[in-house]
């Protein structure tokens, strides 16, 4: 899901073929690239590509 407000990304951008482990959280307007695995109980607040 992507939402933009005045050329700023307002929501996280999640790529294709992503695995989010149980309890994983993605905070803020970050982008998570294709073919990424975010482990269980992880907290992500910066971009992953």
N, C-alpha and C positions, 0 to 999 in steps of 0.2 A: 504494500500500500504506500502510495506517495501523495503527499499534500504539499503544495507550495504556496507561500505567502510572500509577495513582493520579492520574487527571485530567491527566496531562502527556503531550504527544505524544512518542513515543519513536522514531518513524520519519518520514521525509519523506512529505508528502502531495502527490501529483502530479495535476494536473487533467486535463481532457480536451483532446484535440487539441494535444499538446505535441510540439515538435520538439527533440530533444537531438542536437546535433552530435557528430561523431566525437570521442571522447576527453573529452567533457564529464562533469563530476562534480558531484553534488549531495551536500553534506556536512551532517550533523546533522539535527535535527528542524525542517526548514523546509517551507513550503508554496509550491508553484509553481502559479499560477492557470491557468485555462483559456486556450487560444489563445496560449501563450507559446512563444517561440523562445529556446533557449539555445545560443549559438554553439559551434563546434568548439573543443576544448581549454579551455573555460571552467570555472571553479571557482565554484560557487554555495554560499554559506554563510549567506545571508539571504533572507527571503521575496521573491517576485516575484508580482505580481498584475496 
